[in-house]
Amino acid sequence: MSSEPAQAPASDQGVAYQIRLKGHLSAQWAVRFGGLSIALEDNGDTLLTSPVIDQAALHGLLRTIRDLGLPLVSVNPVEPGPSVK
């Protein structure tokens, strides 16, 4: 076991996350969620995708989802790519 502290991600943009919500949200919700990407899935879910600068920002985003009463399905880190804004 190493005594060295864990290293933060090398990216200065943080980690990208995909947050899956039950039901379809309209594009106007992008403003409420800081302009992150919104994709409506064929199965009826909404997929929110965005880089998150740190864990505090992720928790703030999840708190907003909770406060709005939106049904959370999953939260997953993803590799940032061209489709992540």
Biopython code that builds the backbone (N, CA, C, O; Angstrom):
import numpy as np
from Bio.PDB.StructureBuilder import StructureBuilder

atoms = [
    (1, "MET", "N", (0.847, -1.179, 0.000)),
    (1, "MET", "CA", (0.000, 0.000, 0.000)),
    (1, "MET", "C", (0.885, 1.232, 0.000)),
    (1, "MET", "O", (1.804, 1.337, 0.813)),
    (2, "SER", "N", (0.618, 2.165, -0.904)),
    (2, "SER", "CA", (1.420, 3.364, -1.045)),
    (2, "SER", "C", (0.965, 4.440, -0.072)),
    (2, "SER", "O", (-0.225, 4.560, 0.221)),
    (3, "SER", "N", (1.913, 5.218, 0.424)),
    (3, "SER", "CA", (1.573, 6.314, 1.324)),
    (3, "SER", "C", (1.397, 7.630, 0.573)),
    (3, "SER", "O", (1.147, 8.666, 1.188)),
    (4, "GLU", "N", (1.527, 7.594, -0.767)),
    (4, "GLU", "CA", (1.362, 8.797, -1.564)),
    (4, "GLU", "C", (-0.123, 9.119, -1.716)),
    (4, "GLU", "O", (-0.948, 8.214, -1.841)),
    (5, "PRO", "N", (-0.465, 10.426, -1.704)),
    (5, "PRO", "CA", (-1.876, 10.799, -1.876)),
    (5, "PRO", "C", (-2.354, 10.477, -3.287)),
    (5, "PRO", "O", (-1.566, 10.445, -4.231)),
    (6, "ALA", "N", (-3.653, 10.241, -3.414)),
    (6, "ALA", "CA", (-4.241, 9.964, -4.724)),
    (6, "ALA", "C", (-4.110, 11.193, -5.602)),
    (6, "ALA", "O", (-4.248, 12.320, -5.127)),
    (7, "GLN", "N", (-3.846, 10.979, -6.877)),
    (7, "GLN", "CA", (-3.686, 12.072, -7.824)),
    (7, "GLN", "C", (-5.028, 12.457, -8.430)),
    (7, "GLN", "O", (-5.849, 11.591, -8.735)),
    (8, "ALA", "N", (-5.247, 13.743, -8.602)),
    (8, "ALA", "CA", (-6.445, 14.245, -9.274)),
    (8, "ALA", "C", (-6.295, 14.017, -10.770)),
    (8, "ALA", "O", (-5.172, 13.851, -11.245)),
    (9, "PRO", "N", (-7.394, 14.002, -11.535)),
    (9, "PRO", "CA", (-7.304, 13.860, -12.977)),
    (9, "PRO", "C", (-6.408, 14.941, -13.564)),
    (9, "PRO", "O", (-6.392, 16.070, -13.072)),
    (10, "ALA", "N", (-5.661, 14.603, -14.614)),
    (10, "ALA", "CA", (-4.727, 15.537, -15.229)),
    (10, "ALA", "C", (-5.438, 16.658, -15.988)),
    (10, "ALA", "O", (-4.845, 17.713, -16.211)),
    (11, "SER", "N", (-6.670, 16.458, -16.382)),
    (11, "SER", "CA", (-7.407, 17.442, -17.158)),
    (11, "SER", "C", (-7.790, 18.642, -16.303)),
    (11, "SER", "O", (-8.200, 18.485, -15.153)),
    (12, "ASP", "N", (-7.655, 19.847, -16.868)),
    (12, "ASP", "CA", (-8.082, 21.041, -16.150)),
    (12, "ASP", "C", (-9.583, 21.278, -16.314)),
    (12, "ASP", "O", (-10.130, 22.203, -15.714)),
    (13, "GLN", "N", (-10.250, 20.461, -17.113)),
    (13, "GLN", "CA", (-11.695, 20.567, -17.284)),
    (13, "GLN", "C", (-12.455, 19.639, -16.354)),
    (13, "GLN", "O", (-13.686, 19.643, -16.378)),
    (14, "GLY", "N", (-11.788, 18.858, -15.549)),
    (14, "GLY", "CA", (-12.464, 17.921, -14.677)),
    (14, "GLY", "C", (-12.820, 16.644, -15.412)),
    (14, "GLY", "O", (-12.146, 16.251, -16.364)),
    (15, "VAL", "N", (-13.874, 16.010, -14.966)),
    (15, "VAL", "CA", (-14.331, 14.741, -15.522)),
    (15, "VAL", "C", (-15.704, 14.970, -16.144)),
    (15, "VAL", "O", (-16.520, 15.713, -15.599)),
    (16, "ALA", "N", (-15.956, 14.340, -17.273)),
    (16, "ALA", "CA", (-17.284, 14.421, -17.879)),
    (16, "ALA", "C", (-18.182, 13.358, -17.245)),
    (16, "ALA", "O", (-17.742, 12.243, -16.964)),
    (17, "TYR", "N", (-19.429, 13.719, -17.028)),
    (17, "TYR", "CA", (-20.408, 12.794, -16.459)),
    (17, "TYR", "C", (-21.631, 12.730, -17.345)),
    (17, "TYR", "O", (-22.021, 13.713, -17.975)),
    (18, "GLN", "N", (-22.234, 11.542, -17.380)),
    (18, "GLN", "CA", (-23.547, 11.362, -17.984)),
    (18, "GLN", "C", (-24.507, 11.063, -16.841)),
    (18, "GLN", "O", (-24.309, 10.126, -16.068)),
    (19, "ILE", "N", (-25.545, 11.877, -16.754)),
    (19, "ILE", "CA", (-26.560, 11.724, -15.713)),
    (19, "ILE", "C", (-27.859, 11.360, -16.405)),
    (19, "ILE", "O", (-28.382, 12.123, -17.218)),
    (20, "ARG", "N", (-28.367, 10.194, -16.075)),
    (20, "ARG", "CA", (-29.592, 9.694, -16.714)),
    (20, "ARG", "C", (-30.781, 9.975, -15.792)),
    (20, "ARG", "O", (-30.767, 9.650, -14.605)),
    (21, "LEU", "N", (-31.822, 10.597, -16.390)),
    (21, "LEU", "CA", (-33.055, 10.913, -15.674)),
    (21, "LEU", "C", (-34.216, 10.179, -16.331)),
    (21, "LEU", "O", (-34.216, 9.969, -17.544)),
    (22, "LYS", "N", (-35.197, 9.791, -15.537)),
    (22, "LYS", "CA", (-36.385, 9.126, -16.068)),
    (22, "LYS", "C", (-37.310, 10.181, -16.668)),
    (22, "LYS", "O", (-37.627, 11.180, -16.022)),
    (23, "GLY", "N", (-37.737, 9.952, -17.903)),
    (23, "GLY", "CA", (-38.625, 10.880, -18.601)),
    (23, "GLY", "C", (-37.848, 11.834, -19.496)),
    (23, "GLY", "O", (-36.633, 11.975, -19.360)),
    (24, "HIS", "N", (-38.547, 12.479, -20.400)),
    (24, "HIS", "CA", (-37.932, 13.431, -21.323)),
    (24, "HIS", "C", (-38.053, 14.854, -20.777)),
    (24, "HIS", "O", (-39.120, 15.270, -20.327)),
    (25, "LEU", "N", (-36.938, 15.593, -20.823)),
    (25, "LEU", "CA", (-36.919, 17.008, -20.462)),
    (25, "LEU", "C", (-36.831, 17.835, -21.735)),
    (25, "LEU", "O", (-36.259, 17.383, -22.726)),
    (26, "SER", "N", (-37.384, 19.032, -21.722)),
    (26, "SER", "CA", (-37.286, 19.912, -22.894)),
    (26, "SER", "C", (-35.934, 20.619, -22.895)),
    (26, "SER", "O", (-35.234, 20.640, -21.883)),
    (27, "ALA", "N", (-35.574, 21.194, -24.037)),
    (27, "ALA", "CA", (-34.277, 21.860, -24.197)),
    (27, "ALA", "C", (-34.133, 23.075, -23.288)),
    (27, "ALA", "O", (-33.007, 23.488, -23.011)),
    (28, "GLN", "N", (-35.224, 23.659, -22.817)),
    (28, "GLN", "CA", (-35.142, 24.815, -21.919)),
    (28, "GLN", "C", (-34.441, 24.468, -20.604)),
    (28, "GLN", "O", (-33.949, 25.357, -19.910)),
    (29, "TRP", "N", (-34.395, 23.181, -20.263)),
    (29, "TRP", "CA", (-33.723, 22.768, -19.033)),
    (29, "TRP", "C", (-32.216, 22.968, -19.123)),
    (29, "TRP", "O", (-31.549, 23.031, -18.091)),
    (30, "ALA", "N", (-31.663, 23.071, -20.329)),
    (30, "ALA", "CA", (-30.217, 23.274, -20.489)),
    (30, "ALA", "C", (-29.772, 24.542, -19.776)),
    (30, "ALA", "O", (-28.681, 24.577, -19.207)),
    (31, "VAL", "N", (-30.603, 25.588, -19.797)),
    (31, "VAL", "CA", (-30.272, 26.829, -19.104)),
    (31, "VAL", "C", (-30.208, 26.576, -17.594)),
    (31, "VAL", "O", (-29.292, 27.055, -16.925)),
    (32, "ARG", "N", (-31.154, 25.842, -17.069)),
    (32, "ARG", "CA", (-31.197, 25.544, -15.630)),
    (32, "ARG", "C", (-29.977, 24.729, -15.198)),
    (32, "ARG", "O", (-29.525, 24.844, -14.058)),
    (33, "PHE", "N", (-29.448, 23.913, -16.098)),
    (33, "PHE", "CA", (-28.309, 23.057, -15.782)),
    (33, "PHE", "C", (-27.009, 23.596, -16.373)),
    (33, "PHE", "O", (-26.103, 22.818, -16.672)),
    (34, "GLY", "N", (-26.902, 24.893, -16.545)),
    (34, "GLY", "CA", (-25.652, 25.506, -16.976)),
    (34, "GLY", "C", (-25.259, 25.218, -18.408)),
    (34, "GLY", "O", (-24.070, 25.237, -18.726)),
    (35, "GLY", "N", (-26.212, 24.951, -19.283)),
    (35, "GLY", "CA", (-25.922, 24.743, -20.693)),
    (35, "GLY", "C", (-25.367, 23.379, -21.045)),
    (35, "GLY", "O", (-24.814, 23.212, -22.132)),
    (36, "LEU", "N", (-25.493, 22.398, -20.166)),
    (36, "LEU", "CA", (-24.972, 21.069, -20.502)),
    (36, "LEU", "C", (-25.803, 20.408, -21.587)),
    (36, "LEU", "O", (-26.923, 20.835, -21.867)),
    (37, "SER", "N", (-25.264, 19.385, -22.185)),
    (37, "SER", "CA", (-25.899, 18.690, -23.302)),
    (37, "SER", "C", (-27.075, 17.842, -22.815)),
    (37, "SER", "O", (-26.968, 17.133, -21.814)),
    (38, "ILE", "N", (-28.191, 17.922, -23.529)),
    (38, "ILE", "CA", (-29.377, 17.129, -23.196)),
    (38, "ILE", "C", (-29.730, 16.261, -24.396)),
    (38, "ILE", "O", (-29.939, 16.773, -25.495)),
    (39, "ALA", "N", (-29.797, 14.940, -24.188)),
    (39, "ALA", "CA", (-30.193, 13.999, -25.236)),
    (39, "ALA", "C", (-31.404, 13.208, -24.771)),
    (39, "ALA", "O", (-31.417, 12.665, -23.666)),
    (40, "LEU", "N", (-32.417, 13.148, -25.618)),
    (40, "LEU", "CA", (-33.613, 12.366, -25.314)),
    (40, "LEU", "C", (-33.419, 10.970, -25.889)),
    (40, "LEU", "O", (-33.228, 10.809, -27.094)),
    (41, "GLU", "N", (-33.468, 9.967, -25.028)),
    (41, "GLU", "CA", (-33.242, 8.580, -25.424)),
    (41, "GLU", "C", (-34.541, 7.946, -25.909)),
    (41, "GLU", "O", (-35.627, 8.366, -25.512)),
    (42, "ASP", "N", (-34.427, 6.931, -26.770)),
    (42, "ASP", "CA", (-35.598, 6.220, -27.297)),
    (42, "ASP", "C", (-36.401, 5.520, -26.202)),
    (42, "ASP", "O", (-37.604, 5.304, -26.349)),
    (43, "ASN", "N", (-35.730, 5.167, -25.104)),
    (43, "ASN", "CA", (-36.425, 4.460, -24.018)),
    (43, "ASN", "C", (-37.196, 5.398, -23.094)),
    (43, "ASN", "O", (-37.775, 4.950, -22.105)),
    (44, "GLY", "N", (-37.210, 6.699, -23.406)),
    (44, "GLY", "CA", (-37.953, 7.661, -22.604)),
    (44, "GLY", "C", (-37.108, 8.401, -21.585)),
    (44, "GLY", "O", (-37.604, 9.322, -20.936)),
    (45, "ASP", "N", (-35.849, 8.026, -21.424)),
    (45, "ASP", "CA", (-34.959, 8.695, -20.479)),
    (45, "ASP", "C", (-34.337, 9.934, -21.111)),
    (45, "ASP", "O", (-34.329, 10.089, -22.332)),
    (46, "THR", "N", (-33.813, 10.818, -20.253)),
    (46, "THR", "CA", (-33.028, 11.975, -20.691)),
    (46, "THR", "C", (-31.608, 11.770, -20.213)),
    (46, "THR", "O", (-31.382, 11.366, -19.073)),
    (47, "LEU", "N", (-30.647, 12.047, -21.082)),
    (47, "LEU", "CA", (-29.238, 11.908, -20.744)),
    (47, "LEU", "C", (-28.608, 13.297, -20.727)),
    (47, "LEU", "O", (-28.521, 13.960, -21.760)),
    (48, "LEU", "N", (-28.169, 13.730, -19.544)),
    (48, "LEU", "CA", (-27.466, 14.998, -19.385)),
    (48, "LEU", "C", (-25.976, 14.689, -19.411)),
    (48, "LEU", "O", (-25.520, 13.800, -18.692)),
    (49, "THR", "N", (-25.205, 15.411, -20.232)),
    (49, "THR", "CA", (-23.771, 15.173, -20.342)),
    (49, "THR", "C", (-23.037, 16.494, -20.228)),
    (49, "THR", "O", (-23.382, 17.473, -20.889)),
    (50, "SER", "N", (-22.010, 16.509, -19.371)),
    (50, "SER", "CA", (-21.244, 17.729, -19.188)),
    (50, "SER", "C", (-19.965, 17.449, -18.432)),
    (50, "SER", "O", (-19.923, 16.551, -17.592)),
    (51, "PRO", "N", (-18.904, 18.222, -18.726)),
    (51, "PRO", "CA", (-17.735, 18.142, -17.853)),
    (51, "PRO", "C", (-18.077, 18.777, -16.504)),
    (51, "PRO", "O", (-18.806, 19.767, -16.446)),
    (52, "VAL", "N", (-17.558, 18.215, -15.445)),
    (52, "VAL", "CA", (-17.773, 18.739, -14.092)),
    (52, "VAL", "C", (-16.393, 19.020, -13.513)),
    (52, "VAL", "O", (-15.543, 18.131, -13.463)),
    (53, "ILE", "N", (-16.174, 20.246, -13.079)),
    (53, "ILE", "CA", (-14.847, 20.689, -12.678)),
    (53, "ILE", "C", (-14.319, 19.963, -11.439)),
    (53, "ILE", "O", (-13.116, 19.726, -11.334)),
    (54, "ASP", "N", (-15.207, 19.605, -10.492)),
    (54, "ASP", "CA", (-14.776, 18.894, -9.295)),
    (54, "ASP", "C", (-15.990, 18.238, -8.628)),
    (54, "ASP", "O", (-17.120, 18.377, -9.096)),
    (55, "GLN", "N", (-15.740, 17.532, -7.544)),
    (55, "GLN", "CA", (-16.813, 16.812, -6.854)),
    (55, "GLN", "C", (-17.857, 17.755, -6.275)),
    (55, "GLN", "O", (-19.039, 17.414, -6.239)),
    (56, "ALA", "N", (-17.443, 18.932, -5.824)),
    (56, "ALA", "CA", (-18.408, 19.900, -5.297)),
    (56, "ALA", "C", (-19.394, 20.330, -6.380)),
    (56, "ALA", "O", (-20.588, 20.471, -6.115)),
    (57, "ALA", "N", (-18.895, 20.541, -7.603)),
    (57, "ALA", "CA", (-19.774, 20.910, -8.717)),
    (57, "ALA", "C", (-20.729, 19.770, -9.057)),
    (57, "ALA", "O", (-21.901, 20.007, -9.349)),
    (58, "LEU", "N", (-20.236, 18.540, -9.020)),
    (58, "LEU", "CA", (-21.096, 17.379, -9.279)),
    (58, "LEU", "C", (-22.202, 17.292, -8.233)),
    (58, "LEU", "O", (-23.364, 17.064, -8.571)),
    (59, "HIS", "N", (-21.849, 17.472, -6.976)),
    (59, "HIS", "CA", (-22.859, 17.419, -5.914)),
    (59, "HIS", "C", (-23.870, 18.558, -6.054)),
    (59, "HIS", "O", (-25.051, 18.376, -5.758)),
    (60, "GLY", "N", (-23.416, 19.733, -6.506)),
    (60, "GLY", "CA", (-24.338, 20.837, -6.748)),
    (60, "GLY", "C", (-25.320, 20.510, -7.848)),
    (60, "GLY", "O", (-26.506, 20.823, -7.737)),
    (61, "LEU", "N", (-24.843, 19.883, -8.911)),
    (61, "LEU", "CA", (-25.705, 19.470, -10.011)),
    (61, "LEU", "C", (-26.722, 18.432, -9.541)),
    (61, "LEU", "O", (-27.903, 18.512, -9.879)),
    (62, "LEU", "N", (-26.262, 17.470, -8.771)),
    (62, "LEU", "CA", (-27.171, 16.444, -8.239)),
    (62, "LEU", "C", (-28.184, 17.043, -7.255)),
    (62, "LEU", "O", (-29.330, 16.598, -7.191)),
    (63, "ARG", "N", (-27.755, 18.052, -6.491)),
    (63, "ARG", "CA", (-28.672, 18.723, -5.557)),
    (63, "ARG", "C", (-29.775, 19.441, -6.344)),
    (63, "ARG", "O", (-30.938, 19.423, -5.940)),
    (64, "THR", "N", (-29.413, 20.071, -7.467)),
    (64, "THR", "CA", (-30.404, 20.738, -8.305)),
    (64, "THR", "C", (-31.423, 19.735, -8.838)),
    (64, "THR", "O", (-32.625, 19.999, -8.836)),
    (65, "ILE", "N", (-30.940, 18.595, -9.290)),
    (65, "ILE", "CA", (-31.834, 17.538, -9.779)),
    (65, "ILE", "C", (-32.781, 17.093, -8.673)),
    (65, "ILE", "O", (-33.981, 16.938, -8.902)),
    (66, "ARG", "N", (-32.246, 16.889, -7.483)),
    (66, "ARG", "CA", (-33.073, 16.495, -6.341)),
    (66, "ARG", "C", (-34.104, 17.566, -6.000)),
    (66, "ARG", "O", (-35.280, 17.260, -5.807)),
    (67, "ASP", "N", (-33.662, 18.825, -5.926)),
    (67, "ASP", "CA", (-34.556, 19.914, -5.539)),
    (67, "ASP", "C", (-35.698, 20.116, -6.536)),
    (67, "ASP", "O", (-36.788, 20.543, -6.156)),
    (68, "LEU", "N", (-35.445, 19.809, -7.813)),
    (68, "LEU", "CA", (-36.479, 19.928, -8.833)),
    (68, "LEU", "C", (-37.399, 18.704, -8.874)),
    (68, "LEU", "O", (-38.395, 18.691, -9.597)),
    (69, "GLY", "N", (-37.055, 17.675, -8.089)),
    (69, "GLY", "CA", (-37.882, 16.469, -8.042)),
    (69, "GLY", "C", (-37.754, 15.603, -9.280)),
    (69, "GLY", "O", (-38.661, 14.835, -9.598)),
    (70, "LEU", "N", (-36.624, 15.721, -9.987)),
    (70, "LEU", "CA", (-36.423, 14.917, -11.191)),
    (70, "LEU", "C", (-35.942, 13.522, -10.803)),
    (70, "LEU", "O", (-35.046, 13.398, -9.969)),
    (71, "PRO", "N", (-36.516, 12.472, -11.385)),
    (71, "PRO", "CA", (-36.154, 11.105, -11.014)),
    (71, "PRO", "C", (-34.788, 10.691, -11.606)),
    (71, "PRO", "O", (-34.645, 10.529, -12.818)),
    (72, "LEU", "N", (-33.804, 10.528, -10.727)),
    (72, "LEU", "CA", (-32.449, 10.142, -11.108)),
    (72, "LEU", "C", (-32.365, 8.644, -11.333)),
    (72, "LEU", "O", (-32.815, 7.857, -10.500)),
    (73, "VAL", "N", (-31.785, 8.248, -12.471)),
    (73, "VAL", "CA", (-31.602, 6.832, -12.793)),
    (73, "VAL", "C", (-30.156, 6.416, -12.551)),
    (73, "VAL", "O", (-29.906, 5.399, -11.905)),
    (74, "SER", "N", (-29.183, 7.208, -13.073)),
    (74, "SER", "CA", (-27.781, 6.840, -12.901)),
    (74, "SER", "C", (-26.870, 8.038, -13.105)),
    (74, "SER", "O", (-27.257, 9.037, -13.711)),
    (75, "VAL", "N", (-25.638, 7.921, -12.583)),
    (75, "VAL", "CA", (-24.572, 8.907, -12.770)),
    (75, "VAL", "C", (-23.319, 8.130, -13.126)),
    (75, "VAL", "O", (-22.888, 7.263, -12.366)),
    (76, "ASN", "N", (-22.719, 8.438, -14.297)),
    (76, "ASN", "CA", (-21.541, 7.701, -14.751)),
    (76, "ASN", "C", (-20.487, 8.643, -15.311)),
    (76, "ASN", "O", (-20.811, 9.523, -16.107)),
    (77, "PRO", "N", (-19.216, 8.472, -14.905)),
    (77, "PRO", "CA", (-18.150, 9.235, -15.542)),
    (77, "PRO", "C", (-17.908, 8.695, -16.950)),
    (77, "PRO", "O", (-18.030, 7.494, -17.188)),
    (78, "VAL", "N", (-17.566, 9.584, -17.880)),
    (78, "VAL", "CA", (-17.287, 9.185, -19.256)),
    (78, "VAL", "C", (-16.030, 9.892, -19.742)),
    (78, "VAL", "O", (-15.620, 10.915, -19.192)),
    (79, "GLU", "N", (-15.427, 9.327, -20.783)),
    (79, "GLU", "CA", (-14.275, 9.966, -21.402)),
    (79, "GLU", "C", (-14.762, 11.192, -22.164)),
    (79, "GLU", "O", (-15.674, 11.077, -22.983)),
    (80, "PRO", "N", (-14.172, 12.375, -21.914)),
    (80, "PRO", "CA", (-14.602, 13.543, -22.679)),
    (80, "PRO", "C", (-14.284, 13.370, -24.157)),
    (80, "PRO", "O", (-13.249, 12.811, -24.519)),
    (81, "GLY", "N", (-15.161, 13.842, -24.984)),
    (81, "GLY", "CA", (-14.984, 13.740, -26.424)),
    (81, "GLY", "C", (-15.654, 14.900, -27.107)),
    (81, "GLY", "O", (-16.094, 15.838, -26.442)),
    (82, "PRO", "N", (-15.744, 14.861, -28.433)),
    (82, "PRO", "CA", (-16.332, 15.970, -29.171)),
    (82, "PRO", "C", (-17.785, 16.227, -28.831)),
    (82, "PRO", "O", (-18.247, 17.358, -28.981)),
    (83, "SER", "N", (-18.534, 15.213, -28.371)),
    (83, "SER", "CA", (-19.953, 15.412, -28.080)),
    (83, "SER", "C", (-20.173, 15.986, -26.692)),
    (83, "SER", "O", (-21.296, 16.366, -26.363)),
    (84, "VAL", "N", (-19.119, 16.063, -25.856)),
    (84, "VAL", "CA", (-19.245, 16.623, -24.512)),
    (84, "VAL", "C", (-18.873, 18.079, -24.574)),
    (84, "VAL", "O", (-17.758, 18.420, -24.970)),
    (85, "LYS", "N", (-19.805, 18.963, -24.181)),
    (85, "LYS", "CA", (-19.565, 20.404, -24.246)),
    (85, "LYS", "C", (-18.895, 20.886, -22.987)),
    (85, "LYS", "O", (-18.611, 22.076, -22.856)),
]
sb = StructureBuilder()
sb.init_structure("model")
sb.init_model(0)
sb.init_chain("A")
sb.init_seg("    ")
for serial, (resi, resn, name, xyz) in enumerate(atoms, 1):
    if name == "N":
        sb.init_residue(resn, " ", resi, " ")
    sb.init_atom(name, np.array(xyz, "f"), 0.0, 1.0, " ", f" {name:<3s}", serial, name[0])
structure = sb.get_structure()
